[in-house]
Amino acid sequence: MIKEVSEKDLQRALDLVNRVFSEFVAVDYSEQGRSTFESYLEGKLREVSASIKSGEKRIWAYWRENEILGVLATQGTSHISLMFVDKQYHKQGIARQLFDVALDWFKKNKDVKQITVNSSPYAVEAYEHLGFVKTDEQQEKDGIIYVPMMRPL
């Protein structure tokens, strides 16, 4: 089941994100990059109440029983800010299901013509399977290594 993350469940969702990030993404990052991502997650926890209420950010989680197996967050009306799935459940369609929910939400805004994401190098192939294409070469900012990608609606 997929549902929006409530303030009550936010810490659990971000714990999953941090665990998957540490295992699959952080290995390619410098100490600065790991620190930048950690600060980003801490900030997300602090700001979530206001930003979720305003619609600036949305966070969905894939639940099985009482466990969060995947998380997808958006920023603004057309950007995916993170998508992580527990390693035991990779390649089982969870990312696709989360993306489809976000895609439906993006499509409600008739002005949005494309979706963007700054993918980790590890996740590029997963995003390509969701219809994204690279818009530039791999980049680095504040230690965060990413590949800019987009998907037309």
C-alpha positions as CSV (number, residue, x, y, z in Angstrom):
1,M,0.0,0.0,0.0
2,I,1.2,3.5,-0.8
3,K,0.3,6.5,1.2
4,E,1.6,9.9,1.9
5,V,4.0,10.0,4.9
6,S,2.5,11.7,7.9
7,E,4.6,13.8,10.3
8,K,4.3,10.8,12.7
9,D,5.9,8.4,10.3
10,L,8.5,10.8,8.8
11,Q,11.4,9.6,11.0
12,R,10.8,6.0,10.0
13,A,10.7,7.0,6.3
14,L,13.9,8.9,6.6
15,D,15.6,6.1,8.5
16,L,15.0,3.9,5.5
17,V,16.4,6.5,3.2
18,N,19.5,6.9,5.3
19,R,20.0,3.2,5.5
20,V,19.7,2.6,1.8
21,F,21.8,5.7,1.0
22,S,24.6,4.5,3.3
23,E,24.7,1.1,1.7
24,F,24.4,2.0,-2.0
25,V,25.1,5.7,-2.6
26,A,27.5,7.0,0.1
27,V,30.2,4.6,-0.9
28,D,30.9,6.9,-3.9
29,Y,30.8,10.1,-1.9
30,S,33.4,12.1,-0.1
31,E,33.0,12.9,3.6
32,Q,31.6,16.3,2.5
33,G,29.0,14.5,0.3
34,R,27.9,12.2,3.1
35,S,27.7,15.2,5.5
36,T,25.7,17.3,2.9
37,F,23.2,14.4,2.5
38,E,22.9,13.9,6.3
39,S,22.2,17.6,6.7
40,Y,19.6,17.5,3.9
41,L,17.8,14.7,5.7
42,E,17.9,16.5,9.1
43,G,16.5,19.6,7.3
44,K,13.8,17.6,5.8
45,L,12.7,16.3,9.2
46,R,12.6,19.9,10.6
47,E,10.8,21.5,7.7
48,V,8.4,18.8,6.8
49,S,5.3,20.0,8.7
50,A,5.1,23.4,7.0
51,S,6.3,22.1,3.6
52,I,3.9,19.2,3.5
53,K,1.0,21.5,4.5
54,S,1.9,24.0,1.8
55,G,2.3,21.3,-0.9
56,E,5.9,22.3,-1.6
57,K,7.1,18.8,-0.7
58,R,5.3,15.5,-0.8
59,I,6.6,12.2,0.5
60,W,5.0,8.9,-0.2
61,A,5.9,5.5,1.3
62,Y,5.3,2.0,0.2
63,W,4.1,0.0,3.2
64,R,3.8,-3.7,3.7
65,E,2.0,-4.5,7.0
66,N,3.7,-2.0,9.4
67,E,7.0,-1.6,7.6
68,I,8.1,1.0,5.1
69,L,9.9,-0.6,2.2
70,G,10.3,2.4,-0.1
71,V,10.1,6.2,-0.1
72,L,9.7,8.8,-2.8
73,A,9.7,12.6,-2.2
74,T,9.0,15.5,-4.5
75,Q,9.9,19.1,-4.4
76,G,8.0,21.8,-6.1
77,T,5.6,20.8,-8.9
78,S,8.0,18.8,-11.1
79,H,11.1,17.5,-9.3
80,I,11.8,14.1,-7.5
81,S,14.1,14.9,-4.6
82,L,14.6,11.3,-3.5
83,M,13.6,7.8,-4.1
84,F,14.9,4.8,-2.1
85,V,13.8,1.2,-1.7
86,D,15.0,-1.2,0.9
87,K,17.6,-3.5,-0.6
88,Q,15.7,-6.7,0.1
89,Y,12.9,-5.4,-2.2
90,H,14.9,-4.0,-5.1
91,K,13.6,-5.0,-8.6
92,Q,10.2,-5.9,-7.3
93,G,8.3,-3.0,-8.7
94,I,8.2,-0.8,-5.6
95,A,10.0,2.1,-7.2
96,R,7.7,1.9,-10.2
97,Q,4.6,1.9,-8.0
98,L,5.9,4.9,-6.0
99,F,6.8,6.7,-9.2
100,D,3.3,6.0,-10.7
101,V,1.7,7.7,-7.7
102,A,4.0,10.7,-8.0
103,L,3.4,10.8,-11.8
104,D,-0.3,11.0,-11.3
105,W,0.3,13.9,-8.8
106,F,2.6,15.7,-11.3
107,K,0.0,15.3,-14.1
108,K,-2.6,17.3,-12.1
109,N,-0.6,20.4,-12.8
110,K,-1.3,21.1,-16.5
111,D,1.7,23.5,-16.7
112,V,4.2,20.7,-15.9
113,K,5.7,19.4,-19.1
114,Q,8.6,17.3,-17.7
115,I,9.8,15.8,-14.4
116,T,13.4,16.3,-13.3
117,V,15.6,14.4,-10.9
118,N,19.3,14.6,-9.9
119,S,20.0,10.9,-9.8
120,S,22.8,9.2,-7.9
121,P,25.1,7.3,-10.3
122,Y,23.8,4.1,-8.6
123,A,20.2,4.9,-9.5
124,V,20.6,6.1,-13.2
125,E,19.5,2.8,-14.6
126,A,16.4,2.6,-12.4
127,Y,15.4,6.1,-13.5
128,E,16.0,5.1,-17.2
129,H,13.6,2.3,-16.7
130,L,11.0,4.9,-15.5
131,G,11.5,6.8,-18.8
132,F,14.1,9.4,-17.7
133,V,17.0,10.4,-19.9
134,K,20.3,12.1,-19.0
135,T,20.3,15.9,-19.7
136,D,23.9,16.4,-18.8
137,E,27.0,14.6,-17.6
138,Q,27.7,13.5,-14.0
139,Q,28.2,16.5,-11.7
140,E,29.2,17.2,-8.2
141,K,28.0,19.9,-5.8
142,D,28.9,20.1,-2.1
143,G,30.2,16.6,-2.4
144,I,26.9,15.2,-3.8
145,I,27.5,13.3,-7.0
146,Y,24.5,13.3,-9.4
147,V,23.4,13.0,-13.0
148,P,20.7,15.5,-14.1
149,M,17.8,13.6,-15.8
150,M,14.3,14.4,-17.1
151,R,11.2,12.7,-18.2
152,P,8.6,14.3,-20.4
153,L,5.0,14.0,-19.3
